[in-house]
Amino acid sequence: MSNSTNSPQNPILILGSTSVYRRELLERLRIPFEVISPKVDETPLTGESTLDLALRLAHAKATAVAKQHPNAWVIGSDQVADLCGAAIGKPGNFERAMAQLQLMGGQTVTFHTALCLMKGDVQTTLSVPTEVTFRKLSDEVLESYLLAEEPYDCAGSAKSEGLGISLLESIKSDDPTALIGLPLIALTGLLRDAGFVIPSKK
């Protein structure tokens, strides 16, 4: 739970996510919110595109929490990395992370960061794309990076907000925090439309 004391000027807000990165990003807006873990099967559907997968999972996560909290606005979010139409997931360990970085060297990967804001029948779901071009680097450099940062819980095996930025040639996005896991420019607009005051008054 984070910033659990609700402000009289803002509605109730819940982040439906287990991601520490999303929680830290949402804290930047300085509005009270709670964190609840959604129980969602994240298995891709047959023939499902990476964009459709991200959108579906963001909506499913918001729905799972909103059913139990009908009076709250719920944020659901998901990110899927796409390399030539194939999803690049969280590596989980050094070996898979090394294989991902070797595969992505010199390539451009599109990260689809989907966002859903929901309360009852009122909902908006969207996705913010980020194009990331990886440098072509030696296995020695990649190994040094992985051992230093251990980004095994990140799709694409590189933390752009940390040392992983050294692996990248360029980042193209309309929303700079989307790549980290939550597009705050898009989210701020949705929250204001829902009645949230940002920045909140002291």
N, C-alpha and C positions, 0 to 999 in steps of 0.2 A: 504494500500500500504506500502511496506517496501523496504528500500534501492533502491529507485526508479531511481537513477541516473545510467544509464547504462554505464558500463566500455567498452572502445574501444577494450579490449582484449577478451571480452566474448560476446556470442550471447545474444539475448533477452530471458529472462526466466520468466515464470509465474507459480505460485503455484495455482492450481485450487482447493481451499479448504477454508472452513470457520473455520477450526480448529486452535485455537490459539496455540495449542501444536505443530502442524506441522509447523506453521510459525516460532515459536521459535527455533525448531530444524533446519530448513533450514537456519536460520540466523547464525548458528554456522559455516557454510561454508564460510561466509563473501564474498558472491558474490551478485551482485544486482539482485533483483527479484521484481515482482509485485504480488499482491494477488487479485484473481478474484473468486467470488463465483459461482460454477457451479450449474445449475438447473437440478437435476437428480432425477428421481423417484427411491427410494431405496427399494421398495417392493420386497421381494424375489420371484423368479419364483417357480412354483410348482415343487417339487422334486429336487430343486437346492441344491447342497451341500454348506457348509459354505465356503469352499475354492473357489468354482466357483462363489459364490456370491461376495466375496471380489475382485476377479480378474475382474469380470464383472463391478462392480461399479467403481473400479479404472480406468478402460478403459473408461467407460461412462463419468466420470467426466473430464478426460483429453480431450475426444472428444468434449464435450459440450463447453469447452473454446477454444480449438484449431480451431474450425470452425470459430470463430469470430476473431482469431488472427493467421492467417496462417504463419506469418513470425517469430513466437516465438516458443520456446520449452516450452511445457506445462507439468507440473507434476500433475498427478492425483493419489490419494491414498485412500484406504479404509481399515478398519480393522473389522474383524468379529471374535468374540470369540466363540469357539466350546466346548461344554461339552457333551460328549457321542453322538456327531452328531447333537446336537441341538444348534441353535444360541443363544448366550447370548448378548443382546443389551444394549444400554444405559438405565439405570433405570429411570432417570427423576425425581424421588422423593425418599424420605426416605424409604417408605414402600416397594417399589420394589427393592431398593438397599439392604435392609435387607433380603428380600427373596432370592436374588441372592447370597449373602454371606453365608447364611445358607445352600443353595443348594450346593455351591462350597466347603464348608469346608471339608478338607481331600481329595479333588479331584484334578485331574490334568486337567487344561483347556488349550487348544491350541488356541493361538491367531494368526490368519492368517492376516498378514499385507501386503496388495497388493500395488504394485507400478507400475505406467505407465508413461513413458516419451515419448512424442509424438511431432512430427512436420510434418505436412502434412501426407504423406504415410509412413514416417519413424517412427516406434514405437517399444517399447519394454515393455512387461508387465510381471511381475514376482511377486512372493509372498515369504515372509520370515516368517517361522513359529517360534513361541516362546511357549515353554511348561512351564506353570506356575502351581506349586503345592501350594494349599492354606492350611494353618494350620487349624486344627479343633479347633475353639475357641468358647467361651461362647457368648451367646446373649448380655451379658453386655459389653463385650469387643468390639463386632461388633457395638453395638449402640454408644459406646464412640467414636469409630473411625469415624463413619458416621457423627456424630454431630460435630466432630472436623474438618474434611476435606471436607465434603459435595461433594463427588465425583460423583454427579448425571449425569454428562455429559460424563462419562467414561464407556465403555463397560466392564463389570465385577466388577464395583463398587469399584475399588481400584487403587489409583495412585501409581505405583511402584516408581516414581521419588520423592514421598513425603512420608507422614506417612503410606500410604498403604503398604509400604515395610514390615511393622511389621506384616502384615497378611499372608505373604508368607513364604513358607518353602524352595522353590527353584525356580530358573529361568534358563531355558536352551534355548540358542539362539546363532546363529552365528553373530547376528547383534544387539548389546545392545540397540540401540535406536528404534528398530522395535516395541517393546512393548509400547513405549510412543506414537507411531503413524506414524513414518517415518524412514525406514531403511537407515541410512546415509551411511553405508559401501557400500551397493548395489547402492544407488543413486549416490554416488561420482564416482563410476566406470562408470555408464551410462553417467553422465555429462561430464566426461573427454573424453569418446568416441565420444560425440557430439560436442567437440571442446572447452569446458570450461576449463579455467586454474584455478586449485585449488591446493594449495592456489594461489590467484591472486597476480601478481607482483605489488609492490608499485611504 
